[in-house]
Amino acid sequence: QVQLVESGGGLVQAGGSLSLSCAASGNIRNINTWGWYRRVPGKQRELVATITSGGSTNYADFVKGRFIISRDNTKNTVNLQMSSLEHADTAVYYCYINRQIWGAYWGQGTQVTVSS
């Protein structure tokens, strides 16, 4: 069993900052990728950012220069620092991990609302 618990969502004004964190527990061996996705109301879930076990990062074009993904291996967490938030960033943000062989796991999601 794998548990992913997100925290840090909430309401923020446009231009503000917010940080998300996701703690992984359970059978979390062989994770090769950590990441964040989001679902904007009425749209498909989309990639926000990923970070590999080797530390390589990948960002969606719409967050480049504004969001930073990072990992804390000692705490088994992945974090997403979001700045210069826009109303269009309003979404449910999901934590994601991929375990080699076993595949993908998702958190329950945390709501981020950016008021314009």
Secondary structure, 3 states (H helix, E strand, C coil): CEEEEEECCEEEECCCCEEEEEEEEECCCCEEEEEEEEECCCCCEEEEEEEECCCCEEECHHHCCCEEEEEECCCCEEEEEECCCCHHHCEEEEEEEEECCCEEEECCCEEEEEEC
